[in-house]
Amino acid sequence: MTKKQLVQDSQINLEDWGKERGIKYFMINFTDILGMQRTKLVPIRAIGRMQEGGAGFAGFAGGMDYTPAHPDMLVMPDADMAVQIPWQPDMAWVPGNPVMKNEYAAQAPRNVLRKQIADAAELGLHFKIGVEPEFSLLNQDGTAVADQLDTRAKPCYDQQSMMRNYHIIRETSDYMHEMGWGCYQNDHEDANGQWEMNWDFDDVLKMADQLSFFKFMIKHVAEKHGMRASFMPKPLPTLTGNGLHAHVSAWDGTGKDAKTNLFAGSEDTPAGRHGLSETGAHFLGGMLKHGSGMTVICCPTVNSYKRIGAPSTASGSSWAPNSITWAGDNRTHLVRVPGGGRMELRLPDGATNPYLMPAVIMAAGLSGVRAKIDPGETHDVDMYLDADKVKDAAKLPQNMLDGLRTYEADTELTASMGEEFSKAFVKLKHKEWNDYAAHFTQWERDHTLDI
């Protein structure tokens, strides 16, 4: 493959696009394996060269599993996804696809997602996704809720807190409207200092880019106002953790060409009582089959496991799943199917990679479509109170090491995600676990000093 063949199939010339909008600089962006956003600032005079040949990054320094001996990783800007930054209108943010040795870098998260999109298209499925990102507004060192008056035991939807933090939420919502995202609701969530902002669902790659930009945006707005916006799964030990629920559906086309929801079914289909087609039911079956294996992608940090399977929090509920079960409109299960041809995976948390999360959902679900996996019967019980009534429900991994081992053991899933990516992800995550395991804690001193 030549460099010319790697240029994005777009009619947009970024230099012309930028001049029309008064852009002076472009942030060419990629997200690394561990979820950190990386960027290079490119003046408009050079953006044409970058669009043709890519912006050069040292992959080893940029959070990828390369060494200093590897050649430059060139990030090809995806011009169709360029965003004029609302709070800095002379700058644009452009996500890109990493390339090495004239091939798309297989371990790069955006490329992993693009592979799943291509695999799904071969089956006639085009995925759309909606996300529910929860985040905490904390003080600058992250040790406490920034709003000192936000102290209710059950603060969800609290009106007074909304007014005190209106400047943060309004500013961010205004930016969403300016970019055409269709923000439709914002609310105070279940934990003190916790918020959620929602915008219209969209094609899976576009939504992944939007989620990536959203994290960048809300962090900027919070910092501007002396706060810290955190997507840490469990930033404060007694409070509800930050989830990132994903609503998934598959269609017969992308964008405006999408006319039919292929997950929507009628009452005479196997899962029709919850509004799923046979294809939708099989996709659900794949997610359940690979529920344990996909956990470490959806819940990728040591801290993640303090959210899933956690005991009740100060509000009375963790709102996170602990077992691999599904039900209708019931928020205590791994997957909720509220009807209308969509399903909600409640597993992911705020630390999940915006590109790897939808990729692993698709990889798991598509295996179910290919193999026509039956999701089994629903368990319409409260899994927090009556889990003992569900005798065959497998538990989710209880720590990151278990999650890594389960992912490694799920060879069908690792192969679908890509062997090079899976090897790199597991290697970097084992290193992270080993760093954590070597950390000496006060708990050890408190409990073993006098043994």
Secondary structure, DSSP 8 states (H G I E B T S, - for coil): --HHHHS-S-S--HHHHHHHHT--EEEEEEE-TTS-EEEEEEEGGGHHHHHHH-EEE-TTTTTSS--TTS--EEEEE-GGG-EE-TTSTTEEEEEEEEEETTEE-TTSHHHHHHHHHHHHHHTT-EEEEEEEEEEEEE-TTSSSBS-TT---SS-TT-HHHHHHTHHHHHHHHHHHHHHT--EEEEEE-SSTTEEEEEE--EEHHHHHHHHHHHHHHHHHHHHHTT-EEE--SSSSTTS---BEEEEEEEESSSGGG---BTTB--TTSTTGGGTB-HHHHHHHHHHHHTTTTTHHHHS-SGGGGGTTT----TTS------BS-EESS-TTSSEE--SSS-EEE---BTTS-TTHHHHHHHHHHHHHHHHT--------S-TTT-GGG-TT--B--SSHHHHHHHHHH-HHHHHHH-HHHHHHHHHHHHHHHHHHHT---HHHHHHHTT-
